[in-house]
Amino acid sequence: MPASAFTSHIDYAAMGDRLRAYRMGAGLQADEVAQQLGVSRAVVYRMEKGEIVKIDTLERLAHLLGTSLASLLGVEAEYYASALALFERMRQIEQTSERILAHFEPISVLLMSEQYLGYLALMLEEALPQGTDASAQAQQTHQIMDILRERKLNFERRKPHIVSLIGLRELERFVQTGLIGRMDMPAQVRRERRQAAHHEVLRIAELMDSEPWYAQVGLVDDAMPSATYQVLIGAGHRVLMHSPFRLGELPNVRNGMAMVTASQEAVALHERMTTHLWATASKGKAGAQRLRDLLARCPIA
């Protein structure tokens, strides 16, 4: 076969996206990466835009960013020990996705209110263990919130079709606990945060009542998978994301290992599980009434 007829199977644009996500997760600026690689900052930006990179440069990048060459190339699963890196990767893939299957606790952030994101920033601050470098964590929290808001704006603008599974047991805990980062909060704060949780659940009930074409919500009265996940489907991709990170009450964005994969088997199994759970889930007005019943039996003390 002549060289001119060869077509590379490497998606260089996606590789550039992964480079950016891993760099953000490592807490490095482009100029810091450039300095350690001995190249200009412009070269780093070009790599993140998907320009062809020498293999030895990729190997050095993988070592610097704490990942593998295979992960950068996308030929195996991508692993993320950083919530910031995972959320950036989600943002990238969601931009070209037309369908999303989601199970997050308690509810996919794409369906939450802007008010909730404000409380989430407070919860992340409250959840910090003693002795944490507050200034460094504040910067990372700011980056996480920026990405979450960008994901939400992209969702509201494009309105890809989302099927969101919500566990009723997890949701009841969410309502009773309230939007807090730790348990030892003053009584007045706990009451305010439970009120905010009620507001979010009522908002989902109203969404289920209206049944917009782009959002389907199913309430599952059964044990939910311990790992939250999201399947992203677009014209040229079917991707599974597993996440240990929580954005609900008592959030966790510090410890865990997330996975992103385009494995056909993994994606198909999660699509099948979503279909199975959806079949018995409460939906539409019946589901909305179950949420209102939940709020009625969990009054704000």
C-alpha positions, 0 to 999 in steps of 0.5 A: 500500500502506498504511503499516501494511502495510509490513514492514521487511526490515532485521534490526535484531537482527542489525545490533545484533550487528554493531555489538557485534562491530565495536565490540569489534574496534575496542577501544572500550567502550560509553561511549567510543562514546557519548562520541564520538557525543554520546549516552548509554551506554544509547543505545549498548546499545539500539542493540546490542540492535537498536533502530531507529537514525537513519541519520545516527547509523549513518553516524557509527557506521560511520565511528567503527568503521572500516566501511561503512554497508552492512556495518552494515546487512548488505546487503553482505559484512561485513569484519573486520580484527580476529580478536576481532570475527570470533570475536564474530560467529561466537559470535553466529551459532552461537547459532542455528545447527543445522548447521555445515560447517567447515574450520579449521587444524588442527581446528575449535576447537569440537572441541578440548579445554579443555586446548588452549585453555590452550595457545592462550593461551600460543601467542598470547603467544609469537607476539607480535613484539618491541616489541608493547604486551604489556599491550594485547595481553594484554587482547585475548588475554583477550577472544579466549579468553573468546569461544572458550570461550563458543563451545565451551560453546555448542556442547557445550550445544546440539550443533548438527550439525557436519561438520568437514573436516581436512587430513591434510597440515596435521595432520601439520605440526601434530603435528611442530611442536607447540603453539608460538607461535614456532620458537625455543622450548627443546627441553624446551618443544617436546617438551611441546608436541608431546605436547600436539598428539599428545593433541589428535589422539588425542582426534579419533581417539577422537571418530571411533571413537565417531561421535557423532550431532552430529559428523562428521569427515572426513580429506582426503588432498589439498590443502585450500583456502588460506582456512579457512571455516565455513558456518552454517545455521539456521532463518533464515540460511545464512552463510559466514565466511572467515577468515585467522586461525589457531588452530593451531601458529604462530597468527595473530590479528593480521593478515588480513581476514575476510569474512562473507556471506549471498550465496546463490552463495557459500554454495552454492559452499562447500556444494558444495566441502564435499560434494566433499571429504567424498565422498573423505574418510576417516571413522569407524573407518577415519579414526581408524586413519589418525590413529593411523598418523599419530601412529605415524610422527611420534613425540615425539623 
